Amino acid sequence: MFVIGIAGGTGSGKTTFTDTIVNEFRDDVVVIHHDNYYSVLDHLTYEERCKVNYDHPDSFDTGLMIEHIKKLRAGETVEEPVYDFTVHNRDKSKTITLEPKKILIIDGILVLENKELCDLMDMKIFVDTDADIRLGRRILRDMNERGRSLESVLTQYQATVKPMHEKFVEPSKKNADIVILEGGRNKAALDLFSGYIREYIEKHE
């Protein structure tokens, strides 16, 4: 199994980049999403959960994610948790079955911030996109997909997203093997990356 970490700030285009690779090599790629590994917050009320800093590394159950990655690398199937962003808590009625494939992509804004995660990766990619573009994409995503108001998105961005990006996400770029500008819109980078993956898959038929 070849393990690839793809990080970058919120709205950077890393998920679009990942989805493009998955669509091209569907039968040979499995993706594990750090966003689904937010910690269970059953002990907090909804109002209290709304105030949690979800952009800090401590808000994730990264230990469970690492355990699942190790199992996938060992050829085991795992059940990825599902996170419900509308209530800020894990949906314990659902899981996503992940089966081992030739390529494992680890997706998330902070996956290059954690050394233990980085040590599991064969290739580390950071998607780098202008902050204004990222904010615009986040606003559209959170309003359309997560039921947030414009005011709540902007408040969260100023309170936690921007400062945590500057403190944790941006510095993790130094851990990347490759920095890609504009994510899924960078066709040249996608073509090069696709060629590398295709070559790897063909060598391991």
C-alpha positions as CSV (number, residue, x, y, z in Angstrom):
1,M,0.0,0.0,0.0
2,F,1.3,3.4,-1.0
3,V,0.1,6.1,1.5
4,I,-0.3,9.7,0.5
5,G,-1.2,12.6,2.9
6,I,-2.9,15.6,1.4
7,A,-3.2,18.7,3.6
8,G,-3.9,22.4,3.1
9,G,-6.1,25.1,4.6
10,T,-9.8,25.1,4.6
11,G,-11.1,25.6,1.1
12,S,-7.7,25.1,-0.5
13,G,-9.0,22.6,-3.0
14,K,-7.4,19.5,-1.5
15,T,-10.7,17.6,-1.5
16,T,-11.3,18.4,-5.1
17,F,-7.8,17.2,-5.8
18,T,-8.4,14.0,-3.9
19,D,-11.8,13.4,-5.6
20,T,-10.2,13.8,-9.0
21,I,-7.7,11.1,-8.2
22,V,-10.4,8.8,-6.7
23,N,-12.5,9.2,-9.8
24,E,-9.6,8.2,-12.1
25,F,-8.4,5.2,-10.0
26,R,-11.5,4.3,-8.2
27,D,-10.8,0.5,-7.8
28,D,-7.3,1.1,-6.5
29,V,-7.8,4.1,-4.1
30,V,-9.3,4.4,-0.6
31,V,-9.6,7.7,1.2
32,I,-9.6,8.3,5.0
33,H,-10.9,11.7,6.1
34,H,-9.5,13.4,9.2
35,D,-12.8,15.4,9.4
36,N,-14.7,12.2,10.4
37,Y,-12.4,11.7,13.4
38,Y,-13.5,14.7,15.5
39,S,-13.8,13.6,19.1
40,V,-17.1,12.4,20.5
41,L,-18.7,15.3,22.5
42,D,-21.7,13.6,24.1
43,H,-20.8,15.2,27.4
44,L,-21.4,18.7,26.1
45,T,-24.7,20.4,25.2
46,Y,-25.2,21.7,21.7
47,E,-24.5,25.2,22.8
48,E,-21.3,24.1,24.4
49,R,-20.3,22.1,21.3
50,C,-20.8,25.3,19.2
51,K,-18.1,27.0,21.2
52,V,-15.4,24.2,20.7
53,N,-12.3,25.1,18.7
54,Y,-12.6,22.6,15.9
55,D,-9.5,23.8,14.1
56,H,-7.1,22.8,16.9
57,P,-5.4,19.5,16.7
58,D,-6.7,18.5,20.1
59,S,-10.3,18.4,18.7
60,F,-9.6,15.3,16.7
61,D,-9.4,11.7,17.8
62,T,-6.2,11.3,15.7
63,G,-5.2,8.2,17.8
64,L,-8.2,6.3,16.4
65,M,-7.4,7.4,12.9
66,I,-3.8,6.3,13.2
67,E,-5.0,2.9,14.5
68,H,-7.3,2.6,11.5
69,I,-4.5,3.5,9.0
70,K,-2.2,0.9,10.5
71,K,-5.0,-1.7,10.2
72,L,-5.5,-0.8,6.5
73,R,-1.8,-1.1,5.8
74,A,-1.9,-4.5,7.5
75,G,-4.7,-5.6,5.1
76,E,-7.6,-5.2,7.5
77,T,-11.0,-3.6,6.8
78,V,-12.0,-0.7,9.2
79,E,-15.1,1.2,10.0
80,E,-14.5,5.0,9.7
81,P,-16.7,7.1,11.9
82,V,-19.1,9.6,10.5
83,Y,-19.3,13.2,11.8
84,D,-22.4,15.3,11.6
85,F,-21.4,18.9,11.2
86,T,-24.9,20.2,11.7
87,V,-24.9,19.1,15.4
88,H,-21.1,19.2,16.0
89,N,-20.9,15.6,17.1
90,R,-20.2,12.1,15.8
91,D,-23.1,10.2,14.2
92,K,-22.9,6.9,16.1
93,S,-25.6,5.3,13.9
94,K,-23.3,5.3,10.8
95,T,-19.9,4.2,9.8
96,I,-18.0,4.1,6.4
97,T,-16.5,0.7,5.6
98,L,-12.9,1.2,4.3
99,E,-11.2,-1.7,2.6
100,P,-7.4,-1.9,1.9
101,K,-6.4,-0.8,-1.6
102,K,-3.1,-0.2,-3.4
103,I,-3.3,3.6,-2.7
104,L,-4.4,5.1,0.6
105,I,-5.1,8.9,0.7
106,I,-5.2,10.6,4.1
107,D,-7.1,13.9,3.7
108,G,-7.4,16.7,6.2
109,I,-6.2,20.2,7.0
110,L,-4.0,19.1,9.9
111,V,-2.7,15.7,8.7
112,L,0.8,17.0,8.1
113,E,0.9,18.7,11.5
114,N,1.0,15.3,13.4
115,K,4.4,13.6,13.3
116,E,3.0,10.1,13.9
117,L,0.6,10.5,11.0
118,C,3.5,11.9,8.8
119,D,5.6,8.8,9.6
120,L,2.9,6.6,8.1
121,M,3.0,8.4,4.8
122,D,5.1,7.6,1.7
123,M,4.3,11.0,0.1
124,K,3.2,14.2,1.7
125,I,1.3,16.9,-0.3
126,F,0.3,20.4,0.8
127,V,-2.3,22.2,-1.3
128,D,-1.5,26.0,-1.2
129,T,-4.2,28.5,-2.1
130,D,-4.8,32.2,-1.6
131,A,-6.6,33.0,1.7
132,D,-9.3,35.1,0.1
133,I,-10.2,32.2,-2.3
134,R,-10.2,29.7,0.6
135,L,-12.6,31.9,2.6
136,G,-15.0,32.3,-0.2
137,R,-15.1,28.5,-0.8
138,R,-15.6,27.9,2.9
139,I,-18.5,30.3,3.1
140,L,-20.2,28.5,0.2
141,R,-19.5,25.0,1.6
142,D,-20.6,25.7,5.1
143,M,-23.8,27.5,4.1
144,N,-24.8,25.0,1.4
145,E,-23.7,21.7,2.9
146,R,-23.6,22.3,6.7
147,G,-26.6,24.6,7.2
148,R,-24.6,27.5,8.7
149,S,-25.5,31.2,8.4
150,L,-23.1,33.6,6.9
151,E,-22.6,35.3,10.2
152,S,-21.7,32.1,12.0
153,V,-19.2,31.1,9.2
154,L,-17.4,34.5,9.4
155,T,-17.4,34.5,13.2
156,Q,-15.9,31.1,13.4
157,Y,-13.3,32.0,10.7
158,Q,-12.1,35.0,12.6
159,A,-12.2,33.3,16.0
160,T,-10.6,29.9,15.3
161,V,-10.1,29.1,11.6
162,K,-7.7,31.9,10.7
163,P,-5.6,31.8,13.8
164,M,-5.4,28.0,13.9
165,H,-4.4,28.0,10.2
166,E,-1.6,30.4,11.0
167,K,-0.5,28.5,14.1
168,F,-0.8,24.9,12.8
169,V,-1.8,24.4,9.2
170,E,0.6,26.8,7.4
171,P,3.7,25.7,9.4
172,S,2.9,22.1,8.5
173,K,3.7,22.9,4.9
174,K,7.4,22.5,5.7
175,N,6.7,18.7,6.2
176,A,5.4,18.3,2.7
177,D,7.3,16.6,-0.1
178,I,5.3,18.5,-2.7
179,V,3.5,21.8,-2.6
180,I,0.7,22.2,-5.1
181,L,-0.9,25.5,-6.0
182,E,-4.7,25.8,-6.4
183,G,-5.5,22.1,-5.7
184,G,-8.0,20.5,-8.0
185,R,-7.8,23.4,-10.5
186,N,-4.1,22.8,-11.1
187,K,-4.4,20.5,-14.2
188,A,-0.6,20.2,-14.7
189,A,-0.1,19.0,-11.2
190,L,-3.0,16.6,-11.4
191,D,-1.7,15.1,-14.7
192,L,1.8,14.6,-13.2
193,F,0.4,13.1,-10.0
194,S,-2.0,10.9,-11.9
195,G,0.9,9.6,-14.0
196,Y,2.9,8.8,-10.9
197,I,0.0,6.8,-9.4
198,R,-0.7,5.0,-12.6
199,E,2.9,3.9,-12.8
200,Y,2.8,2.7,-9.2
201,I,-0.4,0.7,-9.8
202,E,0.9,-0.9,-12.9
203,K,4.1,-2.0,-11.2
204,H,2.0,-3.7,-8.5
205,E,-0.6,-5.5,-10.6
